[in-house]
Amino acid sequence: MVYEILVPLSKPLVEIPSELKVYDLEGKEVAKIKTPPLFYVPVRIDLIRRAFLSAFTARLQPKGRDLMAGKRTSAESLGVGLGLARIPRQKGGIRGRFVVSTVGGRRAFPPTPERKIHEEINKKERRLAIVSALAATAMKYYVANRGHRVENVLQIPMVVIDDVVKIDTTQKLKEVLKKLGLWDDVVRAQEGTKIRAGRGKMRGRRYRTPTSVLFVVHEKEPLIKAARNLPGVTVVEARCLSVLHLAPGGVPGRLTVYTPKALEELSERFKVNML
């Protein structure tokens, strides 16, 4: 599906070149392509964060409590005149039940599945947020501020020939990343991998890994198999690209690698007209 986006023209935070270099798997320049209009869209951090929250909360499962939780008891109040509070008590004892202030009693305001937890966003705003997040990946200012190591990166945004999707082993991909100057950021993600705080570590989320390089390609096989063992590296097709990939945590400027065909698909998917 093609979306046409009208964007007011404004001066970007940094100057973006009119042409982008295309590198091969050896890190050598082999061609140049015209910079897509996507990368000239103003970066709207507020809109990107809102679109991220909308996409993130859309995946959450509403949860509630059993209506009878804490109420399955035969306890009843003994009434007044006994010098005891009017709390429902178990038969033959003084242990309280049922009410909020007792051990094993009901909860005061339990979660309800009717609660609205999905933050909705307009379609045009979501599309503009995706394009704005794409523009942030073309600016070294945002990429560096996000924490990525860009000292040795040959170009931002990085454009690599379409043959990169044919890499089928992690060792080959590692060598390519080193030649393109991207391996330092993968090492950063590996060094930043920590054990999660809280009970999440016991629920299949033991480790927390920083995000690293994002590959936006026209087809992900077999590259995705080569990249799945590298910490923080993500491979996504251009037709499935969202704010969740471009701005994890709602912070724009992820270190991104594009293929020429992927840029063509993105330009066709989001037709930007600068006013």
C-alpha atoms as an extended CHARMM CRD file, in Angstrom:
* protein
*
       275  EXT
         1         1  MET       CA              0.0000000000        0.0000000000        0.0000000000  PROA      1               0.0000000000
         2         2  VAL       CA              1.2940000000        3.4390000000       -0.9520000000  PROA      2               0.0000000000
         3         3  TYR       CA              0.8800000000        6.4630000000        1.3060000000  PROA      3               0.0000000000
         4         4  GLU       CA              1.3850000000       10.0320000000        0.1390000000  PROA      4               0.0000000000
         5         5  ILE       CA              2.6900000000       12.3430000000        2.8290000000  PROA      5               0.0000000000
         6         6  LEU       CA              2.7310000000       16.1250000000        2.6120000000  PROA      6               0.0000000000
         7         7  VAL       CA              5.5050000000       17.6140000000        4.7240000000  PROA      7               0.0000000000
         8         8  PRO       CA              6.4120000000       21.3080000000        5.1570000000  PROA      8               0.0000000000
         9         9  LEU       CA              9.9550000000       21.9260000000        4.0220000000  PROA      9               0.0000000000
        10        10  SER       CA             12.2870000000       23.0900000000        6.7830000000  PROA      10              0.0000000000
        11        11  LYS       CA             16.0350000000       23.2100000000        7.2310000000  PROA      11              0.0000000000
        12        12  PRO       CA             17.2910000000       19.9510000000        8.8040000000  PROA      12              0.0000000000
        13        13  LEU       CA             19.4440000000       19.8610000000       11.9110000000  PROA      13              0.0000000000
        14        14  VAL       CA             22.4760000000       18.8680000000        9.8150000000  PROA      14              0.0000000000
        15        15  GLU       CA             23.1720000000       19.0540000000        6.1360000000  PROA      15              0.0000000000
        16        16  ILE       CA             22.3160000000       15.8180000000        4.3130000000  PROA      16              0.0000000000
        17        17  PRO       CA             24.2670000000       15.1410000000        1.0900000000  PROA      17              0.0000000000
        18        18  SER       CA             22.3440000000       15.0400000000       -2.1760000000  PROA      18              0.0000000000
        19        19  GLU       CA             23.8960000000       11.6670000000       -3.0080000000  PROA      19              0.0000000000
        20        20  LEU       CA             24.6050000000        8.5830000000       -0.9120000000  PROA      20              0.0000000000
        21        21  LYS       CA             27.5220000000        6.2510000000       -1.4980000000  PROA      21              0.0000000000
        22        22  VAL       CA             26.8130000000        2.5640000000       -2.0190000000  PROA      22              0.0000000000
        23        23  TYR       CA             29.4030000000        0.1960000000       -0.5500000000  PROA      23              0.0000000000
        24        24  ASP       CA             30.1690000000       -3.4070000000       -1.3920000000  PROA      24              0.0000000000
        25        25  LEU       CA             30.8760000000       -6.1990000000        1.0770000000  PROA      25              0.0000000000
        26        26  GLU       CA             34.5610000000       -5.2180000000        1.1400000000  PROA      26              0.0000000000
        27        27  GLY       CA             33.8240000000       -1.6770000000        2.3260000000  PROA      27              0.0000000000
        28        28  LYS       CA             34.6380000000       -0.0690000000       -1.0370000000  PROA      28              0.0000000000
        29        29  GLU       CA             32.4990000000        2.5010000000       -2.8000000000  PROA      29              0.0000000000
        30        30  VAL       CA             30.9380000000        1.0500000000       -5.9440000000  PROA      30              0.0000000000
        31        31  ALA       CA             28.1670000000        3.5080000000       -6.8430000000  PROA      31              0.0000000000
        32        32  LYS       CA             26.1520000000        6.5350000000       -5.8150000000  PROA      32              0.0000000000
        33        33  ILE       CA             22.4090000000        6.9830000000       -5.5410000000  PROA      33              0.0000000000
        34        34  LYS       CA             20.2640000000       10.0490000000       -5.1280000000  PROA      34              0.0000000000
        35        35  THR       CA             19.2510000000       10.6820000000       -1.5280000000  PROA      35              0.0000000000
        36        36  PRO       CA             15.5630000000        9.7590000000       -1.1050000000  PROA      36              0.0000000000
        37        37  PRO       CA             13.2100000000       12.5840000000       -0.0330000000  PROA      37              0.0000000000
        38        38  LEU       CA             12.4280000000       10.5060000000        3.0690000000  PROA      38              0.0000000000
        39        39  PHE       CA             15.6520000000       11.6440000000        4.6820000000  PROA      39              0.0000000000
        40        40  TYR       CA             14.7500000000       15.3400000000        4.4000000000  PROA      40              0.0000000000
        41        41  VAL       CA             11.6160000000       15.1220000000        6.5290000000  PROA      41              0.0000000000
        42        42  PRO       CA             11.8560000000       17.0650000000        9.8310000000  PROA      42              0.0000000000
        43        43  VAL       CA             12.4030000000       14.8330000000       12.8620000000  PROA      43              0.0000000000
        44        44  ARG       CA              9.3860000000       14.9850000000       15.1840000000  PROA      44              0.0000000000
        45        45  ILE       CA             10.5590000000       13.3900000000       18.4250000000  PROA      45              0.0000000000
        46        46  ASP       CA              7.1850000000       13.9000000000       20.1080000000  PROA      46              0.0000000000
        47        47  LEU       CA              5.3370000000       12.1730000000       17.2730000000  PROA      47              0.0000000000
        48        48  ILE       CA              7.8440000000        9.3140000000       17.1300000000  PROA      48              0.0000000000
        49        49  ARG       CA              7.4650000000        8.6720000000       20.8570000000  PROA      49              0.0000000000
        50        50  ARG       CA              3.6760000000        8.6860000000       20.6070000000  PROA      50              0.0000000000
        51        51  ALA       CA              3.7040000000        6.2790000000       17.6540000000  PROA      51              0.0000000000
        52        52  PHE       CA              6.0880000000        3.9920000000       19.5340000000  PROA      52              0.0000000000
        53        53  LEU       CA              3.8250000000        3.8980000000       22.5760000000  PROA      53              0.0000000000
        54        54  SER       CA              0.8650000000        3.1260000000       20.3360000000  PROA      54              0.0000000000
        55        55  ALA       CA              2.6490000000        0.2230000000       18.6310000000  PROA      55              0.0000000000
        56        56  PHE       CA              4.0760000000       -1.0640000000       21.9100000000  PROA      56              0.0000000000
        57        57  THR       CA              0.8160000000       -1.0070000000       23.8640000000  PROA      57              0.0000000000
        58        58  ALA       CA             -1.0270000000       -2.6710000000       20.9660000000  PROA      58              0.0000000000
        59        59  ARG       CA              0.8790000000       -5.8770000000       21.7960000000  PROA      59              0.0000000000
        60        60  LEU       CA             -0.0480000000       -5.9000000000       25.4810000000  PROA      60              0.0000000000
        61        61  GLN       CA             -2.5490000000       -8.4590000000       26.7120000000  PROA      61              0.0000000000
        62        62  PRO       CA             -5.3290000000       -6.9920000000       28.8840000000  PROA      62              0.0000000000
        63        63  LYS       CA             -5.4730000000       -8.8190000000       32.1870000000  PROA      63              0.0000000000
        64        64  GLY       CA             -7.9290000000       -8.8860000000       35.0610000000  PROA      64              0.0000000000
        65        65  ARG       CA             -8.7040000000      -10.7300000000       38.2560000000  PROA      65              0.0000000000
        66        66  ASP       CA            -11.2200000000      -13.4430000000       39.0940000000  PROA      66              0.0000000000
        67        67  LEU       CA            -14.3390000000      -11.7200000000       40.4170000000  PROA      67              0.0000000000
        68        68  MET       CA            -14.3990000000      -14.1600000000       43.3370000000  PROA      68              0.0000000000
        69        69  ALA       CA            -10.7040000000      -13.8860000000       44.2110000000  PROA      69              0.0000000000
        70        70  GLY       CA            -10.3560000000      -13.5650000000       47.9920000000  PROA      70              0.0000000000
        71        71  LYS       CA            -14.1000000000      -14.0700000000       48.5290000000  PROA      71              0.0000000000
        72        72  ARG       CA            -14.2890000000      -17.8630000000       48.6180000000  PROA      72              0.0000000000
        73        73  THR       CA            -14.5920000000      -18.1980000000       52.3820000000  PROA      73              0.0000000000
        74        74  SER       CA            -17.2620000000      -18.9580000000       54.9390000000  PROA      74              0.0000000000
        75        75  ALA       CA            -16.0150000000      -16.2330000000       57.2870000000  PROA      75              0.0000000000
        76        76  GLU       CA            -18.6050000000      -13.8550000000       58.6760000000  PROA      76              0.0000000000
        77        77  SER       CA            -18.6480000000      -10.9640000000       61.1090000000  PROA      77              0.0000000000
        78        78  LEU       CA            -19.4760000000      -11.7460000000       64.7560000000  PROA      78              0.0000000000
        79        79  GLY       CA            -21.2150000000       -8.4100000000       65.1510000000  PROA      79              0.0000000000
        80        80  VAL       CA            -20.7980000000       -5.7490000000       67.8090000000  PROA      80              0.0000000000
        81        81  GLY       CA            -20.4580000000       -5.9490000000       71.6010000000  PROA      81              0.0000000000
        82        82  LEU       CA            -17.5500000000       -8.4170000000       71.7260000000  PROA      82              0.0000000000
        83        83  GLY       CA            -14.6960000000       -5.9200000000       71.7710000000  PROA      83              0.0000000000
        84        84  LEU       CA            -13.6590000000       -7.0450000000       68.2780000000  PROA      84              0.0000000000
        85        85  ALA       CA            -13.6880000000       -5.1950000000       65.0020000000  PROA      85              0.0000000000
        86        86  ARG       CA            -16.5490000000       -6.0940000000       62.6970000000  PROA      86              0.0000000000
        87        87  ILE       CA            -14.2510000000       -8.0090000000       60.3140000000  PROA      87              0.0000000000
        88        88  PRO       CA            -15.4580000000      -11.3370000000       58.8480000000  PROA      88              0.0000000000
        89        89  ARG       CA            -13.6490000000      -14.0820000000       60.7650000000  PROA      89              0.0000000000
        90        90  GLN       CA            -13.1220000000      -17.7760000000       60.2090000000  PROA      90              0.0000000000
        91        91  LYS       CA            -15.2380000000      -20.2680000000       62.0720000000  PROA      91              0.0000000000
        92        92  GLY       CA            -13.6930000000      -21.2120000000       65.4080000000  PROA      92              0.0000000000
        93        93  GLY       CA            -10.9740000000      -18.5580000000       65.2720000000  PROA      93              0.0000000000
        94        94  ILE       CA            -10.2030000000      -14.8810000000       65.1340000000  PROA      94              0.0000000000
        95        95  ARG       CA             -8.3120000000      -14.7910000000       61.8220000000  PROA      95              0.0000000000
        96        96  GLY       CA             -9.9390000000      -12.2630000000       59.4880000000  PROA      96              0.0000000000
        97        97  ARG       CA            -10.8630000000      -12.9980000000       55.8720000000  PROA      97              0.0000000000
        98        98  PHE       CA            -12.6410000000      -11.4810000000       52.8690000000  PROA      98              0.0000000000
        99        99  VAL       CA            -11.9330000000       -7.7710000000       53.4100000000  PROA      99              0.0000000000
       100       100  VAL       CA             -9.0490000000       -5.7660000000       51.9340000000  PROA      100             0.0000000000
       101       101  SER       CA             -7.1490000000       -5.3010000000       55.1940000000  PROA      101             0.0000000000
       102       102  THR       CA             -6.7730000000       -9.0480000000       55.9100000000  PROA      102             0.0000000000
       103       103  VAL       CA             -4.2770000000      -11.6380000000       54.7340000000  PROA      103             0.0000000000
       104       104  GLY       CA             -5.8420000000      -13.6340000000       51.9130000000  PROA      104             0.0000000000
       105       105  GLY       CA             -8.6280000000      -11.1000000000       51.4270000000  PROA      105             0.0000000000
       106       106  ARG       CA             -9.7480000000       -9.4750000000       48.2080000000  PROA      106             0.0000000000
       107       107  ARG       CA             -7.8610000000       -6.6530000000       46.5310000000  PROA      107             0.0000000000
       108       108  ALA       CA             -9.1520000000       -3.1380000000       46.8150000000  PROA      108             0.0000000000
       109       109  PHE       CA             -8.9360000000       -2.0810000000       43.1630000000  PROA      109             0.0000000000
       110       110  PRO       CA             -7.7610000000       -5.0700000000       41.0950000000  PROA      110             0.0000000000
       111       111  PRO       CA             -6.8360000000       -4.7480000000       37.3970000000  PROA      111             0.0000000000
       112       112  THR       CA             -9.7920000000       -5.0840000000       35.0820000000  PROA      112             0.0000000000
       113       113  PRO       CA             -9.7360000000       -6.3750000000       31.4740000000  PROA      113             0.0000000000
       114       114  GLU       CA            -12.0380000000       -3.5110000000       30.4950000000  PROA      114             0.0000000000
       115       115  ARG       CA             -9.2950000000       -0.9960000000       31.1210000000  PROA      115             0.0000000000
       116       116  LYS       CA             -8.0580000000        0.7060000000       27.9720000000  PROA      116             0.0000000000
       117       117  ILE       CA             -4.2990000000        0.1400000000       27.7480000000  PROA      117             0.0000000000
       118       118  HSD       CA             -3.7840000000        0.7300000000       24.0140000000  PROA      118             0.0000000000
       119       119  GLU       CA             -2.7960000000        4.2870000000       23.1240000000  PROA      119             0.0000000000
       120       120  GLU       CA             -4.3870000000        4.9530000000       19.7680000000  PROA      120             0.0000000000
       121       121  ILE       CA             -2.9070000000        7.1740000000       17.0840000000  PROA      121             0.0000000000
       122       122  ASN       CA             -4.2110000000        8.5200000000       13.7850000000  PROA      122             0.0000000000
       123       123  LYS       CA             -3.0640000000        6.7280000000       10.6280000000  PROA      123             0.0000000000
       124       124  LYS       CA             -1.5440000000        9.8460000000        9.0720000000  PROA      124             0.0000000000
       125       125  GLU       CA              0.3310000000       10.6060000000       12.2850000000  PROA      125             0.0000000000
       126       126  ARG       CA              1.6900000000        7.0630000000       12.4230000000  PROA      126             0.0000000000
       127       127  ARG       CA              2.8930000000        7.2390000000        8.8120000000  PROA      127             0.0000000000
       128       128  LEU       CA              4.5300000000       10.6180000000        9.4070000000  PROA      128             0.0000000000
       129       129  ALA       CA              6.1890000000        9.2180000000       12.5550000000  PROA      129             0.0000000000
       130       130  ILE       CA              7.7080000000        6.3320000000       10.5620000000  PROA      130             0.0000000000
       131       131  VAL       CA              9.0770000000        8.7110000000        7.9170000000  PROA      131             0.0000000000
       132       132  SER       CA             10.3680000000       11.0340000000       10.6250000000  PROA      132             0.0000000000
       133       133  ALA       CA             12.1410000000        8.1150000000       12.3020000000  PROA      133             0.0000000000
       134       134  LEU       CA             13.6460000000        7.1720000000        8.9400000000  PROA      134             0.0000000000
       135       135  ALA       CA             14.9890000000       10.7100000000        8.5770000000  PROA      135             0.0000000000
       136       136  ALA       CA             16.6080000000       10.4740000000       12.0280000000  PROA      136             0.0000000000
       137       137  THR       CA             18.6500000000        7.4450000000       10.8980000000  PROA      137             0.0000000000
       138       138  ALA       CA             20.2990000000        9.6690000000        8.2740000000  PROA      138             0.0000000000
       139       139  MET       CA             21.5830000000       12.1910000000       10.8210000000  PROA      139             0.0000000000
       140       140  LYS       CA             24.7460000000       11.4290000000       12.7530000000  PROA      140             0.0000000000
       141       141  TYR       CA             23.5980000000       13.7650000000       15.5180000000  PROA      141             0.0000000000
       142       142  TYR       CA             20.6730000000       11.5330000000       16.4850000000  PROA      142             0.0000000000
       143       143  VAL       CA             22.5510000000        8.2670000000       15.9260000000  PROA      143             0.0000000000
       144       144  ALA       CA             25.4470000000        9.3350000000       18.1670000000  PROA      144             0.0000000000
       145       145  ASN       CA             23.1340000000       10.7440000000       20.8370000000  PROA      145             0.0000000000
       146       146  ARG       CA             21.3760000000        7.4030000000       21.0130000000  PROA      146             0.0000000000
       147       147  GLY       CA             24.6220000000        5.8310000000       22.1660000000  PROA      147             0.0000000000
       148       148  HSD       CA             25.7840000000        4.0480000000       19.0100000000  PROA      148             0.0000000000
       149       149  ARG       CA             29.4940000000        3.9010000000       18.2460000000  PROA      149             0.0000000000
       150       150  VAL       CA             29.8570000000        5.7070000000       14.9440000000  PROA      150             0.0000000000
       151       151  GLU       CA             33.5070000000        6.7310000000       14.9950000000  PROA      151             0.0000000000
       152       152  ASN       CA             34.5270000000        4.2180000000       12.3120000000  PROA      152             0.0000000000
       153       153  VAL       CA             31.2850000000        4.0490000000       10.3280000000  PROA      153             0.0000000000
       154       154  LEU       CA             31.9500000000        4.9030000000        6.6860000000  PROA      154             0.0000000000
       155       155  GLN       CA             28.6580000000        6.7110000000        6.1320000000  PROA      155             0.0000000000
       156       156  ILE       CA             25.3910000000        7.5230000000        7.8970000000  PROA      156             0.0000000000
       157       157  PRO       CA             23.0280000000        6.2210000000        6.6950000000  PROA      157             0.0000000000
       158       158  MET       CA             24.9500000000        3.1810000000        5.4990000000  PROA      158             0.0000000000
       159       159  VAL       CA             23.9040000000        1.8370000000        2.0910000000  PROA      159             0.0000000000
       160       160  VAL       CA             25.2240000000       -1.5870000000        1.0820000000  PROA      160             0.0000000000
       161       161  ILE       CA             24.7160000000       -3.5010000000       -2.1570000000  PROA      161             0.0000000000
       162       162  ASP       CA             21.7890000000       -5.8950000000       -2.4220000000  PROA      162             0.0000000000
       163       163  ASP       CA             24.0740000000       -8.9370000000       -2.1890000000  PROA      163             0.0000000000
       164       164  VAL       CA             24.3230000000       -8.4220000000        1.5680000000  PROA      164             0.0000000000
       165       165  VAL       CA             21.1010000000      -10.4210000000        1.9460000000  PROA      165             0.0000000000
       166       166  LYS       CA             22.9010000000      -13.4950000000        0.5730000000  PROA      166             0.0000000000
       167       167  ILE       CA             25.2480000000      -13.7240000000        3.5750000000  PROA      167             0.0000000000
       168       168  ASP       CA             24.4040000000      -17.0210000000        5.2410000000  PROA      168             0.0000000000
       169       169  THR       CA             26.8850000000      -17.3830000000        8.1180000000  PROA      169             0.0000000000
       170       170  THR       CA             27.5710000000      -15.2880000000       11.1820000000  PROA      170             0.0000000000
       171       171  GLN       CA             31.3260000000      -15.3340000000       10.5220000000  PROA      171             0.0000000000
       172       172  LYS       CA             30.8890000000      -13.8050000000        7.0560000000  PROA      172             0.0000000000
       173       173  LEU       CA             28.5500000000      -11.1470000000        8.4120000000  PROA      173             0.0000000000
       174       174  LYS       CA             31.0380000000      -10.3400000000       11.1530000000  PROA      174             0.0000000000
       175       175  GLU       CA             33.7620000000       -9.7030000000        8.5770000000  PROA      175             0.0000000000
       176       176  VAL       CA             31.4410000000       -7.4410000000        6.5590000000  PROA      176             0.0000000000
       177       177  LEU       CA             30.4820000000       -5.4370000000        9.6450000000  PROA      177             0.0000000000
       178       178  LYS       CA             34.1560000000       -4.9410000000       10.4910000000  PROA      178             0.0000000000
       179       179  LYS       CA             34.9330000000       -3.6340000000        6.9980000000  PROA      179             0.0000000000
       180       180  LEU       CA             31.9770000000       -1.2340000000        7.1380000000  PROA      180             0.0000000000
       181       181  GLY       CA             32.9690000000        0.0580000000       10.5860000000  PROA      181             0.0000000000
       182       182  LEU       CA             29.8260000000       -1.2940000000       12.2780000000  PROA      182             0.0000000000
       183       183  TRP       CA             31.3440000000       -4.0360000000       14.4060000000  PROA      183             0.0000000000
       184       184  ASP       CA             32.2060000000       -1.6690000000       17.2820000000  PROA      184             0.0000000000
       185       185  ASP       CA             28.5080000000       -1.1150000000       17.9110000000  PROA      185             0.0000000000
       186       186  VAL       CA             27.8390000000       -4.8550000000       18.0610000000  PROA      186             0.0000000000
       187       187  VAL       CA             30.6050000000       -5.1400000000       20.6690000000  PROA      187             0.0000000000
       188       188  ARG       CA             28.9220000000       -2.3380000000       22.6150000000  PROA      188             0.0000000000
       189       189  ALA       CA             25.6770000000       -4.3290000000       22.6630000000  PROA      189             0.0000000000
       190       190  GLN       CA             27.5350000000       -7.4500000000       23.7790000000  PROA      190             0.0000000000
       191       191  GLU       CA             29.2860000000       -5.6250000000       26.6040000000  PROA      191             0.0000000000
       192       192  GLY       CA             26.0270000000       -3.9790000000       27.6490000000  PROA      192             0.0000000000
       193       193  THR       CA             24.1130000000       -7.2450000000       28.0190000000  PROA      193             0.0000000000
       194       194  LYS       CA             23.0610000000       -7.4810000000       31.6730000000  PROA      194             0.0000000000
       195       195  ILE       CA             20.8540000000       -9.6610000000       33.8390000000  PROA      195             0.0000000000
       196       196  ARG       CA             17.4440000000       -8.0710000000       34.1490000000  PROA      196             0.0000000000
       197       197  ALA       CA             16.3680000000       -6.6910000000       37.5260000000  PROA      197             0.0000000000
       198       198  GLY       CA             13.1580000000       -8.0330000000       39.0550000000  PROA      198             0.0000000000
       199       199  ARG       CA             11.0810000000      -11.1300000000       38.5200000000  PROA      199             0.0000000000
       200       200  GLY       CA             11.3000000000      -10.8830000000       34.7490000000  PROA      200             0.0000000000
       201       201  LYS       CA             14.5400000000      -12.8720000000       34.9180000000  PROA      201             0.0000000000
       202       202  MET       CA             12.4870000000      -15.8960000000       36.0310000000  PROA      202             0.0000000000
       203       203  ARG       CA              9.9640000000      -15.5450000000       33.2050000000  PROA      203             0.0000000000
       204       204  GLY       CA             12.0690000000      -16.0850000000       30.1160000000  PROA      204             0.0000000000
       205       205  ARG       CA             13.4690000000      -12.5340000000       30.0210000000  PROA      205             0.0000000000
       206       206  ARG       CA             16.6690000000      -13.0940000000       31.9750000000  PROA      206             0.0000000000
       207       207  TYR       CA             18.9870000000      -10.9000000000       29.9000000000  PROA      207             0.0000000000
       208       208  ARG       CA             18.5440000000       -7.3370000000       28.7210000000  PROA      208             0.0000000000
       209       209  THR       CA             20.4890000000       -6.5600000000       25.5150000000  PROA      209             0.0000000000
       210       210  PRO       CA             20.9410000000       -3.0600000000       24.0200000000  PROA      210             0.0000000000
       211       211  THR       CA             19.8350000000       -2.6220000000       20.4170000000  PROA      211             0.0000000000
       212       212  SER       CA             22.5320000000       -2.4020000000       17.7970000000  PROA      212             0.0000000000
       213       213  VAL       CA             22.6000000000       -2.3970000000       13.9750000000  PROA      213             0.0000000000
       214       214  LEU       CA             19.3390000000       -2.5490000000       12.0250000000  PROA      214             0.0000000000
       215       215  PHE       CA             19.3360000000       -4.0460000000        8.5170000000  PROA      215             0.0000000000
       216       216  VAL       CA             16.5080000000       -2.7840000000        6.2970000000  PROA      216             0.0000000000
       217       217  VAL       CA             16.4750000000       -5.0990000000        3.2880000000  PROA      217             0.0000000000
       218       218  HSD       CA             14.2080000000       -6.1470000000        0.4270000000  PROA      218             0.0000000000
       219       219  GLU       CA             14.3320000000       -9.8020000000        1.5170000000  PROA      219             0.0000000000
       220       220  LYS       CA             15.6490000000      -11.1900000000        4.7940000000  PROA      220             0.0000000000
       221       221  GLU       CA             16.6280000000      -14.7440000000        3.8990000000  PROA      221             0.0000000000
       222       222  PRO       CA             19.2760000000      -16.0140000000        4.5460000000  PROA      222             0.0000000000
       223       223  LEU       CA             20.7130000000      -12.8690000000        6.1820000000  PROA      223             0.0000000000
       224       224  ILE       CA             18.4110000000      -13.1680000000        9.1840000000  PROA      224             0.0000000000
       225       225  LYS       CA             19.9290000000      -16.5660000000       10.0220000000  PROA      225             0.0000000000
       226       226  ALA       CA             23.4170000000      -15.0890000000        9.9550000000  PROA      226             0.0000000000
       227       227  ALA       CA             22.4360000000      -12.1600000000       12.1780000000  PROA      227             0.0000000000
       228       228  ARG       CA             20.3650000000      -13.9310000000       14.8390000000  PROA      228             0.0000000000
       229       229  ASN       CA             23.4350000000      -14.7920000000       16.9500000000  PROA      229             0.0000000000
       230       230  LEU       CA             24.7730000000      -11.2330000000       16.9910000000  PROA      230             0.0000000000
       231       231  PRO       CA             23.5750000000       -9.2610000000       20.0470000000  PROA      231             0.0000000000
       232       232  GLY       CA             21.2510000000       -6.3800000000       19.2610000000  PROA      232             0.0000000000
       233       233  VAL       CA             21.2860000000       -6.8890000000       15.4730000000  PROA      233             0.0000000000
       234       234  THR       CA             17.8830000000       -6.8690000000       13.7370000000  PROA      234             0.0000000000
       235       235  VAL       CA             16.9140000000       -7.7030000000       10.1510000000  PROA      235             0.0000000000
       236       236  VAL       CA             13.5930000000       -6.4250000000        8.7870000000  PROA      236             0.0000000000
       237       237  GLU       CA             12.0550000000       -6.1460000000        5.3430000000  PROA      237             0.0000000000
       238       238  ALA       CA             11.1850000000       -2.6750000000        4.0800000000  PROA      238             0.0000000000
       239       239  ARG       CA              7.4880000000       -3.5450000000        3.7870000000  PROA      239             0.0000000000
       240       240  CYS       CA              7.3360000000       -4.4840000000        7.4980000000  PROA      240             0.0000000000
       241       241  LEU       CA              9.3620000000       -1.5670000000        8.8480000000  PROA      241             0.0000000000
       242       242  SER       CA              7.8070000000        0.2350000000       11.8360000000  PROA      242             0.0000000000
       243       243  VAL       CA              8.6890000000        2.7010000000       14.5840000000  PROA      243             0.0000000000
       244       244  LEU       CA              9.4660000000       -0.2500000000       16.8690000000  PROA      244             0.0000000000
       245       245  HSD       CA             12.4790000000       -1.0290000000       14.6600000000  PROA      245             0.0000000000
       246       246  LEU       CA             13.6180000000        2.5190000000       13.9050000000  PROA      246             0.0000000000
       247       247  ALA       CA             13.2000000000        4.0500000000       17.3720000000  PROA      247             0.0000000000
       248       248  PRO       CA             13.3740000000        1.4280000000       20.1440000000  PROA      248             0.0000000000
       249       249  GLY       CA             12.1020000000        2.9120000000       23.3770000000  PROA      249             0.0000000000
       250       250  GLY       CA             10.7280000000        5.8740000000       21.4320000000  PROA      250             0.0000000000
       251       251  VAL       CA             14.2380000000        7.3250000000       20.9290000000  PROA      251             0.0000000000
       252       252  PRO       CA             15.0310000000        8.0200000000       17.2390000000  PROA      252             0.0000000000
       253       253  GLY       CA             18.3830000000        7.5750000000       15.5510000000  PROA      253             0.0000000000
       254       254  ARG       CA             19.1060000000        3.8390000000       15.3440000000  PROA      254             0.0000000000
       255       255  LEU       CA             22.2240000000        2.8290000000       13.4440000000  PROA      255             0.0000000000
       256       256  THR       CA             20.7230000000        1.5050000000       10.2070000000  PROA      256             0.0000000000
       257       257  VAL       CA             21.9770000000       -0.2560000000        7.0770000000  PROA      257             0.0000000000
       258       258  TYR       CA             19.8840000000       -0.0220000000        3.9010000000  PROA      258             0.0000000000
       259       259  THR       CA             20.0210000000       -1.8140000000        0.5810000000  PROA      259             0.0000000000
       260       260  PRO       CA             19.2430000000        0.1380000000       -2.6280000000  PROA      260             0.0000000000
       261       261  LYS       CA             16.1720000000       -2.0050000000       -3.3240000000  PROA      261             0.0000000000
       262       262  ALA       CA             14.9050000000       -1.4160000000        0.2150000000  PROA      262             0.0000000000
       263       263  LEU       CA             15.2290000000        2.3540000000       -0.2670000000  PROA      263             0.0000000000
       264       264  GLU       CA             13.2610000000        2.0760000000       -3.4920000000  PROA      264             0.0000000000
       265       265  GLU       CA             10.5060000000        0.1450000000       -1.7020000000  PROA      265             0.0000000000
       266       266  LEU       CA             10.4050000000        2.6960000000        1.1070000000  PROA      266             0.0000000000
       267       267  SER       CA             10.2530000000        5.5920000000       -1.3470000000  PROA      267             0.0000000000
       268       268  GLU       CA              7.3870000000        3.8580000000       -3.1270000000  PROA      268             0.0000000000
       269       269  ARG       CA              5.6060000000        3.0210000000        0.1320000000  PROA      269             0.0000000000
       270       270  PHE       CA              5.9090000000        6.5420000000        1.5480000000  PROA      270             0.0000000000
       271       271  LYS       CA              5.7300000000        9.1170000000       -1.2130000000  PROA      271             0.0000000000
       272       272  VAL       CA              6.8850000000       12.3720000000        0.3330000000  PROA      272             0.0000000000
       273       273  ASN       CA              5.9690000000       15.7020000000       -1.2090000000  PROA      273             0.0000000000
       274       274  MET       CA              7.8330000000       18.6320000000        0.3310000000  PROA      274             0.0000000000
       275       275  LEU       CA              5.6910000000       21.7580000000        0.4500000000  PROA      275             0.0000000000
